[in-house]
Amino acid sequence: MSEVTDLVVIEKQNAMAVFTTKEQLDPIIEAIEKEARSLVPDLSTKKGRDAIASMAHKVARSKTYIDNAGKYLVAELKALPKQIDESRRIVRERLDALKDEVRRPLTEWEAEQERIAAEKAAEEERLRIEAEEKAALEALKKQVETDHEMALLMNDAFDRDAMAKAEEAERQRIAHEEELKRQAAEQAKREAEEKAERERAEAARREAELKLKAEQAERDRIAAEQKAEADKKAASEKAERDKQAAIAEEQRKAQEAADKVRREAEAKEAARLAEEKRIADETAKREADVKHRKIVGTDIVNALTANTSITREQAIEVLTALKDGLVPHAKINY
């Protein structure tokens, strides 16, 4: 609010205090009142009447300026919560993305540890099965040895058949054990790879989602800033239009007041001139009447002295008696 009027100025950094603290606002209004009331009205001259109109216009401009300063402050305060909420949203989304980015090595390490644990569990299961099969083999060997000892008492054909069966059982055990090892290793590897792939896909999905959110947040922030700027500009333009309209209205009122004062002054002046003319006309009429009466009186005195034997002094006395109405049935026609 850098605009300065002839009577008041409100700096932008002081606007909040001015409109929320009575001790700040009252001195401004009192200063305007003091300045306006210091003018001594003079309606007798055009300069004096123009000074009155100018002072009224200054007061009107000061009123519009202070009101618009408050209007600008209210518009800024209304836009502030939206800006704060938008900043909060950006902070949440960007820091969530940063948290996932910072934790990603640990997440991948945990996935690797789970894969290793799965392989270890598979190996332990393989060793357990191997131990069970080994125990079964030992039992079988003992049984074979027992059977062998018994077979020694039987013919050679039975002995060879038992040995062949034992060898076949051992071969099948070894083959079964190897197959179990292979299947367990493949299963552990497959599960670890699948889990690692799921973790990578999930991490990529989260990263892409966060990236989209960040891009959307940036677009929303830009849109919000543009909207806030547009709203602020629209409010400023409306305030300026209102201000100009208010100034024009105050100027019109001031001009009407000045015109009224001028008309009243002109009427008073016309009345004064008319009164002077009336007095002058009456004075001239009286002077003309006196002059006419003197001429008539002179004619009467001259006629009396010319047509009678009375002196001029006596004729004047007769004229005086006639003017005073002392002679019955006789009257001077002027």
Number of C-alpha atoms within 10 A of each C-alpha: 16 9 10 13 16 11 18 18 16 17 13 14 9 11 18 15 13 21 16 10 10 10 11 15 15 12 12 18 16 11 13 19 13 11 13 16 11 9 12 10 11 13 17 13 11 12 11 15 18 18 18 22 20 16 18 20 20 22 21 19 24 22 19 19 22 21 14 18 22 14 14 17 15 12 14 14 10 10 14 11 11 14 14 11 11 16 13 11 13 19 13 11 16 15 12 13 19 13 11 16 15 11 12 14 11 12 16 15 12 13 20 17 13 15 21 15 14 18 21 14 14 20 16 13 15 20 14 12 15 19 12 12 17 16 12 13 17 12 12 16 15 12 13 18 13 12 16 18 12 11 17 12 11 11 9 11 9 14 18 13 11 16 15 12 13 17 12 12 14 17 12 12 17 15 12 14 18 14 12 16 19 13 14 19 18 14 15 21 17 14 15 21 15 13 16 18 13 13 16 16 12 12 17 12 12 15 15 12 13 19 15 12 17 16 12 13 20 14 12 15 17 12 12 15 15 12 12 17 13 12 15 16 12 12 16 16 12 12 17 13 12 14 17 14 13 17 20 15 13 20 19 13 16 21 18 13 15 19 15 12 17 19 12 13 17 14 12 13 13 12 12 12 12 12 12 12 12 12 12 12 12 12 12 12 12 12 12 12 13 12 12 13 15 13 13 16 19 15 12 17 22 15 12 19 17 12 9 10 10 14 13 14 11 14 21 19 13 18 20 14 13 16 14 10 13 12 13 7 7 11 12 12 6 10
